[in-house]
Amino acid sequence: MRTYLAVCIITALSMILCPLAVTGKGADNKTVTVSESVTRERDEVISVMSSRSGKSSEIKMREYIIGCVAAEMPADYHSEALKAQAVASFTYAKRIRENNTNEAADITDNPDIHQGYIDKAARKEKWGKKYEEYEEKIGAAVDSVTGEYMSYEGETVLAVYHSNSAGRTRSAVNLWGSEIPYLISVESGGDRLSPDYIHTVSFGKEEFSRYLEECGVQTKGSADKWIEEINRDDEGYVTSLVVCGKEITATDFRSAAKLESACFEIEYDGEFVVTCKGYGHGVGLSQYGADYMARQGFSYREILSHYYTGVSFETEG
């Protein structure tokens, strides 16, 4: 899930200072009852805008969360990781709906805007002969955490997530510029074992120049002198580049070049070679990291408490 547009919501909220990081095991697992102002009827369905048809439809919440998990996380992941994803997906949808001003729908199924969702027909096509096995597995995970969501200081958290980090997750402030106390950098060492941990892509001089032009840079001089400086945050992700005398954001460059991650190195030897670590924006839950932790014996709440620092767990209904 790409959540760069979520900054529009984030910057409108006032934030408080970050607490100490939760390391996973031994995390607070208490459950708090949600406010009575939230009605059961409201929780049972969600209106979803189809990115293909542009039309919205009412979907039962159980089906919606199953479809989210199926779209966003591999079905062969550990059940505790699937539970963590189910809670994160429900929390994310709840947060978006609470702040939604679009009367046409509560949320879209476009992962570039919100989070993905695939219906039963799409799941059958995706899984083929494994459909019944995976449908039952994800359904059981979703049913075990029905209505459960994360909050921080009484507010539903922005439960963003990504495929896998560069070995540490990224603080939201370093990506979106807004301090979010539960979205701070934490270790996610298992991500280094992911088959998607390293991506290398090569660009010819002309192609690389086109990407830079999309970022507002007019290239000039020798290509090996174009990249003058690469600035990074504490987690190793690139924040900006100075190219031909002009500073551009890593977000813009990553989007133009369609890079898998903002944690990258650039080398030039007749062509530009970009090596990325991790997959996705790096903030919040690492899905591969969740599966790794689950296989080490951590529960879904311990996983979530590790990646979303200091959150509480609540249950609707």
Disulfide bonds with the S-S distance in Angstrom:
none
